[in-house]
Amino acid sequence: MGMDDRSAVIAANERFYRAFERRDLAAMAACWSGTDGDACIHPGWEPVYGNEAVMEAWAGIFATGVPMQFTVSDLVVQLLGDIARVHNVENISVAGEREAIGRVAVTHLFLRRGSQWRMVLHHGSPIAADGEAPERLSEPEFH
């Protein structure tokens, strides 16, 4: 008996974080769809498009050697046919330390390919420390 879709998406999300924590590029690649439709927006970075560029970005992050640990909170999963949207907060700490060094609000999109859910988007936005929103430099423009 297979997992229901929601459980399968949560498991795919958890595999992503285990690959990140282990700095395992092969396991990270297995999380993604492997197509030109893949996109990654790391906090403070320019967007990266296409699987080759996405995997190069992960290789660079893993090469830093910083052992990060993720505690996921505020998990929301929405199923939209063969697409799943996941929102969560990454509570990031250095492995072995108790105190979080940062928090990131994340959106993941997964695409169902056969019986597997594969990531097509990772978008992380830093959450200001102590809940203080950064000052707005100017009023937003709407086009």
C-alpha positions as CSV (number, residue, x, y, z in Angstrom):
1,M,0.0,0.0,0.0
2,G,1.5,3.4,-1.1
3,M,1.6,6.6,0.8
4,D,-1.2,9.1,0.3
5,D,-0.1,12.1,-1.8
6,R,0.2,14.5,1.2
7,S,2.4,12.1,3.1
8,A,4.5,11.5,-0.1
9,V,5.1,15.2,-0.6
10,I,6.1,15.6,3.1
11,A,8.5,12.7,2.7
12,A,10.0,14.4,-0.4
13,N,10.4,17.7,1.5
14,E,12.1,15.8,4.3
15,R,14.5,14.1,1.8
16,F,15.5,17.5,0.6
17,Y,16.5,18.6,4.1
18,R,18.4,15.4,4.8
19,A,20.4,15.8,1.6
20,F,21.1,19.5,2.6
21,E,22.2,18.5,6.1
22,R,24.5,15.7,4.7
23,R,25.8,18.0,1.9
24,D,25.1,15.1,-0.4
25,L,25.0,16.4,-4.0
26,A,23.7,13.0,-5.4
27,A,20.9,12.9,-2.9
28,M,20.1,16.5,-3.6
29,A,20.0,15.9,-7.3
30,A,17.6,13.0,-6.7
31,C,15.2,15.4,-5.0
32,W,14.9,17.6,-8.1
33,S,13.0,17.1,-11.4
34,G,16.3,17.3,-13.4
35,T,14.8,19.6,-16.0
36,D,15.3,23.1,-17.4
37,G,12.2,24.0,-15.4
38,D,14.0,23.7,-12.1
39,A,14.5,27.1,-10.2
40,C,16.2,28.0,-7.0
41,I,16.2,31.3,-5.1
42,H,18.5,31.1,-2.1
43,P,18.2,33.9,0.5
44,G,20.0,37.0,-0.8
45,W,21.0,35.3,-4.1
46,E,20.0,36.0,-7.7
47,P,17.5,33.4,-9.0
48,V,19.1,30.3,-10.6
49,Y,17.3,28.6,-13.5
50,G,17.7,25.1,-15.0
51,N,18.9,21.9,-13.3
52,E,22.5,22.3,-14.3
53,A,22.8,25.8,-12.7
54,V,20.7,24.7,-9.7
55,M,23.0,21.8,-9.0
56,E,26.1,24.1,-9.4
57,A,24.6,26.4,-6.8
58,W,24.1,23.5,-4.4
59,A,27.7,22.2,-5.0
60,G,29.0,25.7,-4.1
61,I,26.9,25.8,-0.9
62,F,28.0,22.3,0.1
63,A,31.7,23.1,-0.6
64,T,31.6,25.7,2.3
65,G,31.7,22.7,4.7
66,V,29.4,24.4,7.2
67,P,27.5,21.6,8.9
68,M,23.9,23.0,9.1
69,Q,20.9,21.4,10.8
70,F,17.3,22.2,9.9
71,T,14.3,22.0,12.1
72,V,11.2,22.6,9.9
73,S,8.2,24.3,11.4
74,D,4.9,25.9,10.2
75,L,4.5,23.3,7.5
76,V,1.7,23.8,5.1
77,V,1.0,21.5,2.1
78,Q,-1.4,22.2,-0.7
79,L,-2.0,19.6,-3.4
80,L,-3.0,21.0,-6.8
81,G,-3.3,17.9,-9.0
82,D,0.2,16.9,-10.1
83,I,1.7,19.9,-8.4
84,A,2.2,20.3,-4.7
85,R,3.1,23.6,-2.9
86,V,4.9,23.4,0.4
87,H,5.4,26.4,2.8
88,N,7.6,26.0,5.9
89,V,10.0,27.8,8.1
90,E,13.6,26.6,8.2
91,N,15.0,27.0,11.7
92,I,18.8,26.7,10.9
93,S,21.5,25.8,13.4
94,V,25.0,24.7,13.2
95,A,25.0,20.9,13.7
96,G,25.5,20.1,17.3
97,E,24.4,23.5,18.6
98,R,21.1,24.2,20.2
99,E,20.5,27.8,19.2
100,A,19.1,28.7,15.8
101,I,21.4,31.0,13.8
102,G,18.7,32.0,11.3
103,R,15.2,31.4,10.1
104,V,14.1,31.3,6.5
105,A,10.5,31.3,5.1
106,V,10.5,28.7,2.3
107,T,8.2,27.9,-0.6
108,H,8.8,24.6,-2.4
109,L,7.0,23.4,-5.5
110,F,6.9,19.7,-6.3
111,L,5.8,18.0,-9.5
112,R,4.5,14.5,-9.6
113,R,6.5,12.3,-12.0
114,G,5.0,8.8,-12.0
115,S,4.8,7.9,-8.4
116,Q,7.5,10.3,-7.3
117,W,7.3,13.9,-6.2
118,R,10.2,16.0,-7.5
119,M,11.2,19.5,-6.6
120,V,11.0,22.2,-9.3
121,L,11.3,25.3,-7.0
122,H,13.1,26.1,-3.8
123,H,12.6,29.8,-2.7
124,G,13.9,31.0,0.6
125,S,13.4,34.4,2.2
126,P,15.2,35.3,5.4
127,I,13.0,36.2,8.4
128,A,14.2,39.2,10.3
129,A,15.7,38.5,13.7
130,D,13.3,39.2,16.7
131,G,10.4,39.6,14.3
132,E,11.5,43.0,13.3
133,A,10.6,43.8,9.7
134,P,13.4,45.5,7.7
135,E,12.7,49.2,7.0
136,R,11.1,49.9,3.6
137,L,13.3,52.1,1.6
138,S,10.5,53.5,-0.5
139,E,6.8,52.9,-1.2
140,P,6.3,49.9,-3.5
141,E,5.5,50.5,-7.1
142,F,2.8,48.4,-8.7
143,H,2.8,47.8,-12.4
